[in-house]
Amino acid sequence: MNLIAIRVAGIAGIVGAICWAIGDILLVGGHAEPSDYPLLLQDYADRIDFAPLGWMLPLSERRMAFGALIANFSIPLYLAGSWHLFRGARPAGRVLSWGSFGLLFCANAWSPFGHVAFYYPAMTFRTILETPVEAHAALIALGKHFDQMLIIAWLSAVVALAAGMLVLAIAIITGRSAYPRWAAAVINPVTPLAMAALGSLLPDPVGRWFYASVLNIGFFIIYTLSTALLWNCGRAPGASGTYATPNAN
């Protein structure tokens, strides 16, 4: 039963990564030239420092809302995936396994707000296009407040996520986890950055969609590899040359 749970949790992480990647593409996967929206991207460019605005302006409200909500409602899949990674790290000891799990669990618990929050400044700034000039200053100020909340929420989740993956990579490198040492080359916080570099080489719009969803594409790869390695509870060389597997309990 425990082995089945590990497999199911790994698959949940894979599906969660797919849902979040779709959410990223739907929410911030567009592109607008400054000449397409001169009021926002040229006239008010020095007053609006919301970087993703150019990616979101061409998108419909319905598309952005769906992109925000699909990630929000699929976060239980990522939480299950965090437990799956914990089971792989558990033989490495309580400090490393629980440390990585605690950070990853908190990061995933915080991340829906950091994702959905992109919707609000974008919609606020878009409203400027449909309102009198007299209302623009108030809307710009409101959009900036939403953007500040977004930065806090997004950075909190991403920093905790990177820290959790770093601790997990250290657990793998010790050779005492249920993963082989080489798995740390993929299961680490640098993998999404490597994906971003790859995405920059792809043609538009695929490259743009890849870049928008790069973090979750990275986790799709991580969860796919982890699920494959732990499918039979994992085999990782221990310090004595024996093999460690996740504890039964």
N, C-alpha and C positions, 0 to 999 in steps of 0.2 A: 504493500500500500504506500509506503514511504517513497519508494522508487517511482511509482506512478505519479505521486504528488510532485516530485521533482521534475518529471517530464512535463506534466501539465503546466506547472509554473513557468518552465522555460518556454513552452509554446505560447503561454499568455504574454510573456515578454516580447516574443516575436510579433504577435498580433498587435500588441500595444504599440510597438515601434512603427508598424505599418499604419495604424490609425493616426498616430501623431504626425508621421510624415505627410499623410494626406491632409491633415489639418493645417500643417505649415504651408503646404502648396496652395491650398484654398484661401488661407488668410493673408499671406504676404507674397504670393507667387506671381504677381503681376509686374507690369513695367510701364512707366509713363515718362515721356520726354518733357523737359521744362516747358517747351512750346505748347504742349497739349493742355497744360493747366498753368498758364502764365501768372494768374493771380496768386496762387499758392506757392508755386515752385520758382517764381521769379520776383514778383512784387513783394511778397511777404517772406521770401527765403531767409532774410536776416533775422526774422522774428520767430520763425518756426524751425526748430532744430530737431524735429522728429524724423530721424533718418529713414525709417521704412515707408514714409508717406508716399514717395514716388512709386513704391511697389504695390501700394494698396489703392491708390486713387482710381485706377481703371476697373477695379473689381466691384461687382454688385454687392449690395448690403446682404442679400440672402447668401451669397457664396461666402462672404467673410464670417457671417454668423454661424454657418454650418461648419466652417473650418475651425472656429473657436470652440464650438460645442462638441464636436466629435472627439477632440483631444480631452476636453473636460470630463466627458462621460466614460472615456476609456482608460482613465488613470488607474482604476483598480487592477488592470492588466499589468501595468508597470510595477505596481506595488507587489503583486504576486511574483513578478520577475525579480524584484529585489530579494525576495526570500529564496528564489532559485539560486541566485549568485551567492547568497549567504551559505547555502548548503554546500556549494563548491569550495568556499573558503573555510568552512568550519574546521576541517582537520588541522588547519594552520594555527589554531589556538583561539581562545576567546577574545583576546585584545584585537587582533586583526580582523577576525570574522565578524564580531559584533560591532567593531568600529566602522567597518565598511558598510555593514547592514544599516546601522543607525543613520549614517550620513546619506546613504542612498534612499532609505525610506523617507527621511525628512525632505530630501531634495524632490522626490516624486510627489510627496504630499503637498509641497509648496508650489510645484510647477504649474498646475492648472491656472492659478491666478496670474502667474507670469506670462502664460500663453494667451489667455482670454483678454488680458489687459491691453493687448495690441489693438483690439477692436475699438476701444473707447476714444483714444486720441484721434485715430483715423476718422471715425465717424464725426467727431467734433469739428475737426478741420475741414472735412468735406462739406459740412453744413454751411460754412462760410460762403460757398459758391451760390447758396440759395437764400442768403439773408442780406438785409440792407447794410451799407458800409458802417453805419452807426453801431451795429452789433459785432463787427469783426474783432475789435479789441477785446471784448469780453470773451468771445469764443476762443481766441488765441490764448488768452490767459487760462481758460478752463482746460483747453487741450494740453497746455504745459503742465498743469497740475496732474492730469491723468498720466502724462508721460513720466513725470517724476515717480508716481506710484508704480508704474510699469517697470522702471529701472530698478527700483528697490526689490520688487517681487521677482523679476527675472534674474537679477544678479544673485540674489539669495539662493535660488534654486540651482543655478548653474555652478556657483562656487561650491556648494555642498555636493553637487553631483560629481564635479571634478575631484574633490577631496576624497569622496567615497570610492571612486574608481582608482585613484592613486593608492589608497590603502589596500584595495583588492589586488591590484597589480603587485604590491609588495608581498602580500600573502602568497601569491602564485610564485613569485621569484624565490621565496624561501624553499620551495620544493616540498612543502609539507601540506599543501592544499590538495584537493581532488583533481586539480588540473596539472597537465605537464608544464614545465617551466616555460616552454616556448609560447604557450598561450598568452603570456604577458605581453607579447609583441602585438597582440590584437586587443586583448581585454585590458585596456588602459585609457586614461583620459585624453591621450593624444590622437587616438584613432579618428574621432570626428574631425579634427583639424586636418588630418591627412586626406579625409574624404572631401573637405572643402577645397584643398589644393587640386584634387582630381576634378571636382566639379567646375573649376575655373577653366578647364581645358575643353569642356563640352560645349557644343553649339547652342545658341538660344533657340527655343525657350527651355530645352532640357537642362542646360547648365544653370539657368536661373532657378528652375524648380529644384534642382539638386542642391544648390546653395541654400535655398530657403529651408530645406528639410534635412540639411547635412547632419545635424546632431542626432536626429532619430534614424537616419540611414546608418550612422555609425553604430547605434544601439541595435539596429536590426542585425548587423553583422556580428556584434558581440553576443547577442542572445542566441543567434543561430549556431555559432561556434560552441558556446557554452552548453546548449541543449544537446548538441551532438556528442560533446565530450563527457557529459554527465548522464547520457542515456542509459548506461549500465552502471551508474553510480560513480563513474570516473576512475581513472587510474593515474596516479601521479607519483613519481619516485620520491620516497622519503629520504631523510638524511642518511639512513642506514642501508639504502638500496632496496628496501621493501616498498610496498605500494600502500598509499593511504586512500581510504574511501570515506564519504560522508557518514557520520555516525547514524545509527539506526533510529535514534530518537531526536 
